[in-house]
Amino acid sequence: MAEFTEAPVSATITTTTGPKLAPFNPTSVECVHLALDMLQVQEEDVLYDLGCGDGRLLIEASKKYGISGVGIEYDSALCDKARAKVEEEGVGDKVNIVHANVLDVDISPATIIFIYLVPEGMRAMREALVSAIEDRAVRVVTYVFSIPEQPPVEVQLYKNIMKLYLYKIQEETVIETDKTTTDETSSGADQLSPATDSKQC
């Protein structure tokens, strides 16, 4: 089982000012499960959620797989909410929520990464993400927006609207699959929009 990991942060980190790299809207449970399936989570993995919002993906991953995780969130109110939820769900010994700008965080401890950022943020993170994928064999899933100039190995389509992109070494062929849910009774909170997602940094 993976050990709890603190998130190394650079000395120049700013937690009170900085760019908003994604809006916030809760991610549906179905989409969380799809992302975790794509990441092929293993017991020894350490998950980083870059722009973790209220921490739901980290909580689900920790409860389902027993792994440790680090969430990076720029919004202080969301950090407080995520930390409270982590304790409420009993995974406080495995999940660490860090109030920080993702651009200033060392992601080298991660073995798997989930990230939602607007295109500007994805461009800013591109070098770090590509290095993680190619140099350390980190598996990365991005939500809605892809890593610029980096071909994914798999693309999953959720509800005919949202795309999740998988990046990892060893694969060359892009596989695109429609994962439209058959449950048409999902609540409005579970309906996703490219303009408002569950990540804010």
TORPA-4810 file (N, C-alpha, C, O; in nm, 3 decimals):
<nodes>
NODE_1_0.085_-0.120_0.000_0.000_0.000_0.000_0.088_0.124_0.000_0.188_0.130_0.071_M
NODE_2_0.050_0.221_-0.078_0.130_0.343_-0.090_0.131_0.420_0.041_0.032_0.424_0.113_A
NODE_3_0.246_0.481_0.071_0.258_0.562_0.191_0.208_0.703_0.163_0.209_0.750_0.049_E
NODE_4_0.164_0.769_0.269_0.117_0.907_0.258_0.231_0.996_0.211_0.344_0.984_0.259_F
NODE_5_0.203_1.084_0.118_0.305_1.168_0.057_0.270_1.314_0.071_0.162_1.356_0.028_T
NODE_6_0.358_1.392_0.130_0.342_1.536_0.132_0.376_1.592_-0.006_0.453_1.531_-0.079_E
NODE_7_0.322_1.705_-0.040_0.347_1.765_-0.171_0.460_1.867_-0.160_0.443_1.971_-0.096_A
NODE_8_0.576_1.839_-0.222_0.682_1.939_-0.222_0.637_2.060_-0.302_0.581_2.046_-0.411_P
NODE_9_0.661_2.178_-0.248_0.620_2.302_-0.314_0.740_2.394_-0.321_0.820_2.400_-0.228_V
NODE_10_0.754_2.465_-0.433_0.870_2.551_-0.451_0.870_2.667_-0.352_0.766_2.703_-0.297_S
NODE_11_0.987_2.724_-0.331_1.001_2.834_-0.235_0.930_2.960_-0.282_0.903_3.050_-0.203_A
NODE_12_0.899_2.967_-0.413_0.838_3.088_-0.467_0.686_3.079_-0.475_0.622_3.165_-0.536_T
NODE_13_0.629_2.978_-0.414_0.485_2.957_-0.426_0.405_3.075_-0.370_0.440_3.133_-0.268_I
NODE_14_0.297_3.109_-0.439_0.204_3.211_-0.393_0.067_3.148_-0.376_0.015_3.089_-0.471_T
NODE_15_0.008_3.160_-0.259_-0.121_3.097_-0.235_-0.234_3.198_-0.220_-0.349_3.159_-0.205_T
NODE_16_-0.203_3.325_-0.226_-0.307_3.426_-0.211_-0.337_3.500_-0.341_-0.442_3.563_-0.354_T
NODE_17_-0.245_3.491_-0.437_-0.269_3.553_-0.567_-0.227_3.457_-0.676_-0.153_3.362_-0.653_T
NODE_18_-0.275_3.484_-0.798_-0.236_3.398_-0.909_-0.351_3.379_-1.004_-0.463_3.421_-0.975_G
NODE_19_-0.326_3.315_-1.118_-0.430_3.301_-1.220_-0.531_3.192_-1.187_-0.497_3.091_-1.126_P
NODE_20_-0.653_3.215_-1.227_-0.752_3.108_-1.222_-0.735_3.024_-1.347_-0.755_3.073_-1.459_K
NODE_21_-0.699_2.898_-1.329_-0.671_2.812_-1.442_-0.787_2.720_-1.475_-0.781_2.647_-1.574_L
NODE_22_-0.893_2.721_-1.395_-1.014_2.645_-1.427_-1.125_2.689_-1.335_-1.100_2.725_-1.220_A
NODE_23_-1.249_2.687_-1.383_-1.364_2.716_-1.298_-1.400_2.594_-1.215_-1.336_2.490_-1.226_P
NODE_24_-1.503_2.608_-1.132_-1.543_2.497_-1.046_-1.687_2.457_-1.070_-1.777_2.541_-1.073_F
NODE_25_-1.708_2.327_-1.087_-1.840_2.267_-1.092_-1.820_2.120_-1.061_-1.735_2.056_-1.124_N
NODE_26_-1.896_2.063_-0.967_-1.869_1.925_-0.923_-1.871_1.824_-1.038_-1.964_1.823_-1.119_P
NODE_27_-1.770_1.740_-1.044_-1.761_1.634_-1.143_-1.854_1.520_-1.103_-1.862_1.484_-0.986_T
NODE_28_-1.924_1.463_-1.201_-2.017_1.354_-1.171_-1.943_1.230_-1.122_-1.825_1.210_-1.152_S
NODE_29_-2.013_1.149_-1.046_-1.956_1.025_-0.995_-1.913_0.934_-1.110_-1.807_0.871_-1.105_V
NODE_30_-1.996_0.928_-1.215_-1.964_0.842_-1.328_-1.833_0.883_-1.395_-1.753_0.798_-1.434_E
NODE_31_-1.811_1.013_-1.407_-1.690_1.062_-1.470_-1.567_1.036_-1.382_-1.459_1.006_-1.433_C
NODE_32_-1.584_1.047_-1.252_-1.476_1.013_-1.159_-1.435_0.868_-1.177_-1.316_0.837_-1.185_V
NODE_33_-1.533_0.778_-1.183_-1.504_0.636_-1.199_-1.435_0.609_-1.332_-1.343_0.528_-1.339_H
NODE_34_-1.480_0.675_-1.438_-1.419_0.656_-1.569_-1.274_0.701_-1.568_-1.187_0.632_-1.623_L
NODE_35_-1.246_0.815_-1.507_-1.108_0.864_-1.499_-1.019_0.768_-1.423_-0.906_0.741_-1.465_A
NODE_36_-1.068_0.715_-1.313_-0.988_0.621_-1.233_-0.966_0.491_-1.310_-0.858_0.431_-1.301_L
NODE_37_-1.065_0.447_-1.384_-1.047_0.327_-1.467_-0.939_0.351_-1.572_-0.856_0.264_-1.596_D
NODE_38_-0.941_0.466_-1.634_-0.842_0.497_-1.736_-0.701_0.504_-1.678_-0.605_0.467_-1.744_M
NODE_39_-0.690_0.551_-1.555_-0.558_0.561_-1.490_-0.502_0.426_-1.449_-0.384_0.415_-1.416_L
NODE_40_-0.585_0.322_-1.451_-0.541_0.186_-1.415_-0.470_0.187_-1.278_-0.354_0.146_-1.265_Q
NODE_41_-0.542_0.234_-1.180_-0.486_0.255_-1.046_-0.436_0.125_-0.986_-0.505_0.023_-0.988_V
NODE_42_-0.314_0.130_-0.931_-0.253_0.017_-0.861_-0.234_0.054_-0.713_-0.232_0.171_-0.677_Q
NODE_43_-0.222_-0.048_-0.630_-0.215_-0.027_-0.486_-0.098_0.062_-0.445_-0.106_0.135_-0.346_E
NODE_44_0.011_0.056_-0.521_0.131_0.132_-0.484_0.131_0.274_-0.541_0.225_0.349_-0.516_E
NODE_45_0.030_0.312_-0.616_0.029_0.443_-0.681_0.012_0.559_-0.582_-0.045_0.544_-0.474_D
NODE_46_0.065_0.673_-0.624_0.042_0.801_-0.556_-0.027_0.892_-0.657_0.030_0.923_-0.762_V
NODE_47_-0.148_0.934_-0.625_-0.229_1.014_-0.716_-0.219_1.162_-0.685_-0.238_1.203_-0.570_L
NODE_48_-0.190_1.241_-0.786_-0.198_1.387_-0.774_-0.318_1.435_-0.856_-0.332_1.400_-0.973_Y
NODE_49_-0.403_1.514_-0.792_-0.517_1.575_-0.860_-0.487_1.725_-0.867_-0.491_1.794_-0.765_D
NODE_50_-0.458_1.773_-0.986_-0.416_1.912_-1.004_-0.538_1.998_-1.034_-0.590_2.000_-1.145_L
NODE_51_-0.581_2.069_-0.932_-0.706_2.142_-0.935_-0.815_2.052_-0.880_-0.909_2.016_-0.950_G
NODE_52_-0.801_2.015_-0.753_-0.880_1.904_-0.698_-1.021_1.943_-0.655_-1.100_1.856_-0.618_C
NODE_53_-1.055_2.074_-0.659_-1.190_2.112_-0.621_-1.224_2.069_-0.480_-1.152_2.101_-0.385_G
NODE_54_-1.335_1.996_-0.466_-1.377_1.952_-0.333_-1.317_1.818_-0.293_-1.356_1.761_-0.190_D
NODE_55_-1.224_1.766_-0.372_-1.149_1.646_-0.334_-1.217_1.515_-0.364_-1.168_1.410_-0.320_G
NODE_56_-1.327_1.515_-0.437_-1.405_1.392_-0.452_-1.331_1.280_-0.526_-1.346_1.163_-0.492_R
NODE_57_-1.252_1.316_-0.627_-1.179_1.211_-0.699_-1.074_1.146_-0.610_-1.059_1.024_-0.611_L
NODE_58_-1.002_1.225_-0.533_-0.902_1.171_-0.441_-0.966_1.082_-0.335_-0.913_0.976_-0.301_L
NODE_59_-1.078_1.127_-0.282_-1.148_1.050_-0.179_-1.193_0.915_-0.235_-1.174_0.812_-0.171_I
NODE_60_-1.252_0.917_-0.353_-1.299_0.793_-0.414_-1.183_0.699_-0.443_-1.193_0.578_-0.420_E
NODE_61_-1.072_0.753_-0.494_-0.955_0.671_-0.524_-0.898_0.608_-0.398_-0.861_0.490_-0.398_A
NODE_62_-0.890_0.685_-0.292_-0.836_0.633_-0.167_-0.925_0.526_-0.107_-0.875_0.424_-0.058_S
NODE_63_-1.055_0.547_-0.110_-1.148_0.450_-0.053_-1.155_0.322_-0.136_-1.165_0.212_-0.082_K
NODE_64_-1.150_0.337_-0.267_-1.166_0.221_-0.356_-1.038_0.139_-0.369_-1.043_0.017_-0.374_K
NODE_65_-0.923_0.209_-0.374_-0.797_0.140_-0.402_-0.699_0.141_-0.286_-0.598_0.071_-0.289_Y
NODE_66_-0.726_0.220_-0.182_-0.637_0.226_-0.067_-0.510_0.305_-0.092_-0.413_0.291_-0.018_G
NODE_67_-0.509_0.389_-0.196_-0.387_0.461_-0.229_-0.381_0.596_-0.157_-0.481_0.643_-0.102_I
NODE_68_-0.263_0.656_-0.157_-0.249_0.791_-0.105_-0.260_0.891_-0.219_-0.238_0.857_-0.335_S
NODE_69_-0.293_1.014_-0.184_-0.310_1.114_-0.288_-0.285_1.254_-0.237_-0.294_1.281_-0.117_G
NODE_70_-0.255_1.343_-0.329_-0.232_1.484_-0.299_-0.319_1.566_-0.393_-0.315_1.548_-0.514_V
NODE_71_-0.398_1.655_-0.336_-0.480_1.745_-0.416_-0.425_1.886_-0.409_-0.396_1.937_-0.301_G
NODE_72_-0.411_1.949_-0.523_-0.364_2.087_-0.530_-0.483_2.175_-0.569_-0.545_2.153_-0.673_I
NODE_73_-0.513_2.272_-0.486_-0.629_2.358_-0.510_-0.594_2.502_-0.478_-0.540_2.532_-0.371_E
NODE_74_-0.625_2.592_-0.572_-0.591_2.733_-0.556_-0.691_2.809_-0.471_-0.655_2.904_-0.402_Y
NODE_75_-0.817_2.769_-0.476_-0.925_2.838_-0.404_-0.924_2.796_-0.257_-0.943_2.679_-0.225_D
NODE_76_-0.903_2.891_-0.169_-0.890_2.858_-0.026_-1.019_2.801_0.032_-1.014_2.712_0.117_S
NODE_77_-1.134_2.850_-0.014_-1.261_2.797_0.036_-1.280_2.653_-0.006_-1.328_2.571_0.072_A
NODE_78_-1.243_2.621_-0.129_-1.252_2.483_-0.174_-1.152_2.394_-0.101_-1.182_2.277_-0.073_L
NODE_79_-1.036_2.447_-0.069_-0.939_2.371_0.011_-0.999_2.331_0.145_-0.989_2.216_0.187_C
NODE_80_-1.060_2.428_0.211_-1.122_2.400_0.340_-1.233_2.295_0.326_-1.245_2.205_0.409_D
NODE_81_-1.312_2.308_0.222_-1.419_2.212_0.198_-1.363_2.073_0.172_-1.412_1.974_0.226_K
NODE_82_-1.260_2.066_0.088_-1.199_1.936_0.056_-1.137_1.873_0.180_-1.152_1.753_0.201_A
NODE_83_-1.067_1.952_0.261_-1.005_1.897_0.382_-1.110_1.844_0.479_-1.091_1.739_0.540_R
NODE_84_-1.219_1.916_0.492_-1.327_1.870_0.580_-1.387_1.740_0.529_-1.416_1.649_0.607_A
NODE_85_-1.406_1.732_0.398_-1.463_1.612_0.338_-1.370_1.492_0.351_-1.414_1.380_0.376_K
NODE_86_-1.241_1.516_0.335_-1.142_1.411_0.351_-1.149_1.351_0.492_-1.147_1.229_0.508_V
NODE_87_-1.157_1.437_0.592_-1.168_1.388_0.730_-1.301_1.317_0.754_-1.307_1.214_0.820_E
NODE_88_-1.407_1.374_0.699_-1.540_1.314_0.716_-1.547_1.174_0.656_-1.615_1.086_0.709_E
NODE_89_-1.476_1.154_0.544_-1.478_1.025_0.477_-1.373_0.927_0.531_-1.363_0.814_0.483_E
NODE_90_-1.296_0.971_0.629_-1.203_0.880_0.697_-1.076_0.849_0.620_-1.015_0.744_0.641_G
NODE_91_-1.034_0.938_0.531_-0.912_0.912_0.455_-0.807_1.020_0.480_-0.720_1.044_0.396_V
NODE_92_-0.816_1.086_0.595_-0.723_1.192_0.628_-0.579_1.146_0.641_-0.487_1.226_0.630_G
NODE_93_-0.559_1.016_0.666_-0.423_0.963_0.675_-0.364_0.932_0.539_-0.245_0.900_0.529_D
NODE_94_-0.444_0.942_0.433_-0.397_0.907_0.300_-0.404_1.024_0.201_-0.329_1.026_0.103_K
NODE_95_-0.492_1.119_0.225_-0.513_1.228_0.129_-0.473_1.361_0.190_-0.516_1.396_0.300_V
NODE_96_-0.389_1.434_0.120_-0.340_1.564_0.164_-0.387_1.670_0.065_-0.361_1.659_-0.055_N
NODE_97_-0.456_1.772_0.113_-0.503_1.881_0.029_-0.412_2.001_0.051_-0.395_2.049_0.163_I
NODE_98_-0.354_2.050_-0.056_-0.256_2.160_-0.049_-0.314_2.283_-0.117_-0.360_2.277_-0.231_V
NODE_99_-0.310_2.396_-0.046_-0.354_2.524_-0.102_-0.238_2.583_-0.179_-0.143_2.634_-0.120_H
NODE_100_-0.245_2.578_-0.311_-0.131_2.620_-0.392_-0.172_2.641_-0.537_-0.279_2.599_-0.579_A
NODE_101_-0.086_2.707_-0.610_-0.097_2.719_-0.754_-0.029_2.598_-0.817_0.086_2.569_-0.784_N
NODE_102_-0.096_2.526_-0.904_-0.039_2.404_-0.961_0.092_2.431_-1.035_0.177_2.342_-1.046_V
NODE_103_0.108_2.551_-1.085_0.230_2.582_-1.161_0.353_2.588_-1.072_0.465_2.584_-1.122_L
NODE_104_0.333_2.597_-0.941_0.445_2.608_-0.848_0.471_2.480_-0.769_0.553_2.480_-0.677_D
NODE_105_0.402_2.373_-0.803_0.410_2.250_-0.724_0.497_2.146_-0.793_0.487_2.125_-0.914_V
NODE_106_0.583_2.081_-0.715_0.665_1.970_-0.763_0.577_1.846_-0.773_0.531_1.795_-0.671_D
NODE_107_0.555_1.796_-0.894_0.469_1.678_-0.911_0.549_1.549_-0.923_0.494_1.444_-0.957_I
NODE_108_0.678_1.555_-0.895_0.763_1.438_-0.915_0.725_1.316_-0.830_0.752_1.204_-0.872_S
NODE_109_0.663_1.332_-0.711_0.625_1.212_-0.636_0.508_1.134_-0.699_0.485_1.019_-0.664_P
NODE_110_0.435_1.196_-0.790_0.316_1.133_-0.847_0.352_1.017_-0.938_0.450_1.022_-1.012_A
NODE_111_0.271_0.911_-0.931_0.280_0.802_-1.029_0.161_0.804_-1.122_0.167_0.748_-1.232_T
NODE_112_0.052_0.867_-1.080_-0.064_0.891_-1.166_-0.115_1.032_-1.140_-0.106_1.082_-1.028_I
NODE_113_-0.168_1.097_-1.244_-0.212_1.236_-1.233_-0.346_1.253_-1.302_-0.367_1.203_-1.413_I
NODE_114_-0.437_1.324_-1.234_-0.560_1.368_-1.297_-0.556_1.521_-1.300_-0.519_1.584_-1.201_F
NODE_115_-0.593_1.580_-1.414_-0.581_1.724_-1.425_-0.692_1.781_-1.513_-0.720_1.731_-1.622_I
NODE_116_-0.753_1.887_-1.464_-0.841_1.969_-1.548_-0.795_2.113_-1.535_-0.798_2.172_-1.427_Y
NODE_117_-0.751_2.169_-1.648_-0.715_2.310_-1.656_-0.764_2.363_-1.790_-0.782_2.287_-1.885_L
NODE_118_-0.786_2.492_-1.796_-0.818_2.555_-1.924_-0.694_2.549_-2.014_-0.584_2.523_-1.964_V
NODE_119_-0.710_2.573_-2.145_-0.595_2.559_-2.235_-0.470_2.637_-2.193_-0.358_2.588_-2.211_P
NODE_120_-0.488_2.756_-2.139_-0.372_2.833_-2.093_-0.294_2.756_-1.986_-0.172_2.751_-1.989_E
NODE_121_-0.367_2.698_-1.893_-0.303_2.620_-1.788_-0.238_2.494_-1.841_-0.131_2.456_-1.795_G
NODE_122_-0.303_2.428_-1.937_-0.245_2.308_-1.995_-0.115_2.339_-2.067_-0.019_2.263_-2.060_M
NODE_123_-0.113_2.453_-2.136_0.012_2.492_-2.202_0.122_2.518_-2.101_0.237_2.480_-2.122_R
NODE_124_0.086_2.583_-1.991_0.186_2.615_-1.888_0.239_2.488_-1.820_0.354_2.484_-1.778_A
NODE_125_0.155_2.386_-1.811_0.194_2.261_-1.745_0.254_2.159_-1.842_0.300_2.053_-1.799_M
NODE_126_0.253_2.189_-1.970_0.291_2.088_-2.069_0.428_2.025_-2.043_0.441_1.903_-2.043_R
NODE_127_0.528_2.107_-2.022_0.664_2.055_-2.005_0.672_1.960_-1.886_0.732_1.853_-1.896_E
NODE_128_0.612_1.997_-1.774_0.616_1.912_-1.654_0.540_1.782_-1.676_0.584_1.676_-1.632_A
NODE_129_0.427_1.790_-1.745_0.347_1.670_-1.769_0.417_1.575_-1.866_0.421_1.454_-1.842_L
NODE_130_0.471_1.628_-1.975_0.540_1.544_-2.072_0.662_1.478_-2.009_0.691_1.362_-2.036_V
NODE_131_0.733_1.552_-1.926_0.848_1.495_-1.856_0.805_1.381_-1.765_0.870_1.276_-1.760_S
NODE_132_0.694_1.401_-1.693_0.645_1.295_-1.605_0.608_1.170_-1.684_0.638_1.058_-1.642_A
NODE_133_0.543_1.188_-1.798_0.499_1.075_-1.880_0.619_1.003_-1.940_0.629_0.881_-1.931_I
NODE_134_0.709_1.078_-2.002_0.816_1.016_-2.079_0.936_0.974_-1.994_1.001_0.874_-2.025_E
NODE_135_0.965_1.049_-1.888_1.084_1.019_-1.807_1.055_0.929_-1.689_1.143_0.854_-1.645_D
NODE_136_0.932_0.935_-1.635_0.901_0.857_-1.515_0.784_0.762_-1.533_0.738_0.701_-1.436_R
NODE_137_0.736_0.749_-1.656_0.626_0.656_-1.687_0.501_0.684_-1.605_0.428_0.591_-1.569_A
NODE_138_0.476_0.811_-1.576_0.355_0.850_-1.504_0.236_0.842_-1.600_0.245_0.882_-1.716_V
NODE_139_0.125_0.789_-1.549_0.001_0.785_-1.628_-0.079_0.911_-1.596_-0.097_0.946_-1.480_R
NODE_140_-0.126_0.979_-1.700_-0.194_1.108_-1.684_-0.328_1.103_-1.757_-0.336_1.060_-1.872_V
NODE_141_-0.433_1.148_-1.688_-0.562_1.168_-1.752_-0.597_1.316_-1.742_-0.598_1.373_-1.633_V
NODE_142_-0.624_1.378_-1.856_-0.670_1.516_-1.858_-0.819_1.517_-1.893_-0.868_1.431_-1.966_T
NODE_143_-0.888_1.615_-1.840_-1.033_1.624_-1.856_-1.071_1.745_-1.940_-1.032_1.858_-1.907_Y
NODE_144_-1.145_1.724_-2.045_-1.196_1.825_-2.138_-1.086_1.874_-2.233_-1.102_1.867_-2.355_V
NODE_145_-0.975_1.923_-2.179_-0.869_1.977_-2.263_-0.747_1.886_-2.262_-0.710_1.831_-2.158_F
NODE_146_-0.687_1.869_-2.379_-0.572_1.780_-2.393_-0.441_1.854_-2.368_-0.438_1.977_-2.359_S
NODE_147_-0.333_1.778_-2.358_-0.200_1.837_-2.348_-0.158_1.882_-2.488_-0.157_1.801_-2.580_I
NODE_148_-0.123_2.009_-2.504_-0.090_2.060_-2.638_0.025_1.983_-2.702_0.127_1.956_-2.638_P
NODE_149_0.008_1.948_-2.828_0.113_1.885_-2.908_0.162_1.753_-2.849_0.277_1.714_-2.871_E
NODE_150_0.077_1.687_-2.774_0.112_1.558_-2.716_0.000_1.459_-2.748_-0.111_1.473_-2.695_Q
NODE_151_0.025_1.360_-2.833_-0.082_1.268_-2.870_-0.122_1.176_-2.755_-0.035_1.115_-2.693_P
NODE_152_-0.251_1.165_-2.726_-0.295_1.070_-2.623_-0.293_0.929_-2.677_-0.290_0.908_-2.798_P
NODE_153_-0.294_0.831_-2.587_-0.302_0.691_-2.630_-0.446_0.641_-2.626_-0.477_0.536_-2.683_V
NODE_154_-0.533_0.717_-2.560_-0.674_0.678_-2.553_-0.758_0.802_-2.527_-0.717_0.892_-2.453_E
NODE_155_-0.875_0.806_-2.588_-0.970_0.914_-2.564_-1.105_0.852_-2.533_-1.156_0.771_-2.611_V
NODE_156_-1.162_0.888_-2.419_-1.295_0.841_-2.382_-1.393_0.956_-2.390_-1.365_1.067_-2.343_Q
NODE_157_-1.508_0.930_-2.452_-1.611_1.031_-2.466_-1.721_1.004_-2.364_-1.780_0.896_-2.363_L
NODE_158_-1.749_1.102_-2.280_-1.849_1.087_-2.174_-1.975_1.164_-2.211_-1.970_1.285_-2.232_Y
NODE_159_-2.086_1.094_-2.219_-2.216_1.155_-2.251_-2.215_1.233_-2.381_-2.285_1.334_-2.395_K
NODE_160_-2.134_1.186_-2.478_-2.129_1.250_-2.609_-2.083_1.395_-2.604_-2.097_1.468_-2.702_N
NODE_161_-2.028_1.438_-2.491_-1.989_1.578_-2.477_-1.844_1.591_-2.431_-1.762_1.655_-2.497_I
NODE_162_-1.814_1.529_-2.316_-1.685_1.549_-2.251_-1.583_1.444_-2.294_-1.616_1.326_-2.308_M
NODE_163_-1.461_1.487_-2.313_-1.354_1.394_-2.345_-1.253_1.385_-2.231_-1.219_1.485_-2.167_K
NODE_164_-1.208_1.264_-2.206_-1.097_1.241_-2.115_-0.985_1.179_-2.196_-1.006_1.087_-2.275_L
NODE_165_-0.864_1.232_-2.177_-0.748_1.191_-2.256_-0.649_1.118_-2.166_-0.612_1.166_-2.059_Y
NODE_166_-0.606_1.001_-2.211_-0.505_0.924_-2.137_-0.370_0.937_-2.204_-0.357_0.922_-2.326_L
NODE_167_-0.269_0.966_-2.122_-0.132_0.974_-2.169_-0.045_0.878_-2.088_-0.049_0.878_-1.965_Y
NODE_168_0.031_0.798_-2.158_0.128_0.710_-2.092_0.223_0.657_-2.198_0.195_0.669_-2.318_K
NODE_169_0.334_0.600_-2.157_0.425_0.541_-2.253_0.374_0.403_-2.291_0.279_0.352_-2.231_I
NODE_170_0.436_0.342_-2.391_0.411_0.204_-2.437_0.301_0.194_-2.541_0.296_0.095_-2.615_Q
NODE_171_0.213_0.293_-2.549_0.104_0.285_-2.646_0.129_0.383_-2.760_0.190_0.488_-2.741_E
NODE_172_0.081_0.347_-2.879_0.097_0.436_-2.993_-0.035_0.467_-3.063_-0.049_0.572_-3.126_E
NODE_173_-0.131_0.377_-3.053_-0.257_0.394_-3.124_-0.360_0.464_-3.037_-0.380_0.427_-2.922_T
NODE_174_-0.424_0.565_-3.092_-0.529_0.636_-3.020_-0.659_0.557_-3.032_-0.702_0.524_-3.142_V
NODE_175_-0.720_0.528_-2.918_-0.847_0.457_-2.913_-0.951_0.555_-2.862_-0.934_0.612_-2.754_I
NODE_176_-1.059_0.574_-2.937_-1.166_0.665_-2.893_-1.292_0.586_-2.869_-1.336_0.510_-2.955_E
NODE_177_-1.351_0.604_-2.750_-1.468_0.527_-2.710_-1.574_0.619_-2.656_-1.543_0.715_-2.585_T
NODE_178_-1.699_0.592_-2.690_-1.811_0.668_-2.637_-1.859_0.602_-2.509_-1.902_0.486_-2.511_D
NODE_179_-1.850_0.674_-2.398_-1.892_0.621_-2.269_-2.021_0.687_-2.222_-2.037_0.715_-2.104_K
NODE_180_-2.112_0.713_-2.314_-2.239_0.775_-2.279_-2.312_0.689_-2.178_-2.331_0.569_-2.199_T
NODE_181_-2.353_0.749_-2.069_-2.423_0.674_-1.965_-2.564_0.641_-2.009_-2.625_0.716_-2.086_T
NODE_182_-2.617_0.531_-1.962_-2.754_0.492_-1.993_-2.852_0.549_-1.892_-2.973_0.537_-1.908_T
NODE_183_-2.800_0.610_-1.787_-2.887_0.667_-1.684_-2.926_0.808_-1.722_-2.846_0.901_-1.707_D
NODE_184_-3.046_0.826_-1.772_-3.092_0.957_-1.815_-3.158_1.035_-1.703_-3.211_1.144_-1.726_E
NODE_185_-3.155_0.980_-1.581_-3.221_1.046_-1.469_-3.122_1.117_-1.379_-3.158_1.159_-1.269_T
NODE_186_-2.997_1.130_-1.425_-2.896_1.195_-1.343_-2.941_1.336_-1.311_-3.007_1.402_-1.392_S
NODE_187_-2.905_1.382_-1.194_-2.943_1.516_-1.151_-2.865_1.620_-1.227_-2.763_1.591_-1.289_S
NODE_188_-2.915_1.744_-1.221_-2.847_1.853_-1.290_-2.705_1.873_-1.241_-2.620_1.918_-1.317_G
NODE_189_-2.679_1.839_-1.114_-2.544_1.856_-1.061_-2.446_1.764_-1.128_-2.325_1.788_-1.125_A
NODE_190_-2.497_1.654_-1.191_-2.409_1.560_-1.256_-2.389_1.591_-1.403_-2.310_1.524_-1.470_D
NODE_191_-2.459_1.691_-1.455_-2.442_1.726_-1.595_-2.325_1.820_-1.607_-2.318_1.921_-1.536_Q
NODE_192_-2.231_1.788_-1.696_-2.106_1.861_-1.702_-2.108_1.960_-1.817_-2.176_1.940_-1.918_L
NODE_193_-2.034_2.067_-1.800_-2.023_2.167_-1.905_-1.877_2.204_-1.921_-1.807_2.222_-1.821_S
NODE_194_-1.828_2.217_-2.046_-1.688_2.254_-2.066_-1.652_2.384_-2.001_-1.536_2.407_-1.967_P
NODE_195_-1.752_2.471_-1.981_-1.722_2.604_-1.925_-1.713_2.603_-1.775_-1.653_2.692_-1.716_A
NODE_196_-1.774_2.499_-1.711_-1.771_2.493_-1.564_-1.748_2.352_-1.521_-1.836_2.268_-1.534_T
NODE_197_-1.630_2.324_-1.469_-1.596_2.189_-1.426_-1.552_2.193_-1.282_-1.558_2.297_-1.217_D
NODE_198_-1.506_2.078_-1.232_-1.480_2.065_-1.089_-1.343_2.109_-1.047_-1.304_2.084_-0.933_S
NODE_199_-1.267_2.175_-1.134_-1.130_2.207_-1.101_-1.106_2.356_-1.096_-1.148_2.429_-1.185_K
NODE_200_-1.041_2.399_-0.995_-0.999_2.540_-0.988_-0.864_2.544_-0.922_-0.841_2.477_-0.821_Q
NODE_201_-0.775_2.621_-0.976_-0.643_2.633_-0.920_-0.611_2.777_-0.890_-0.503_2.807_-0.842_C
</nodes>
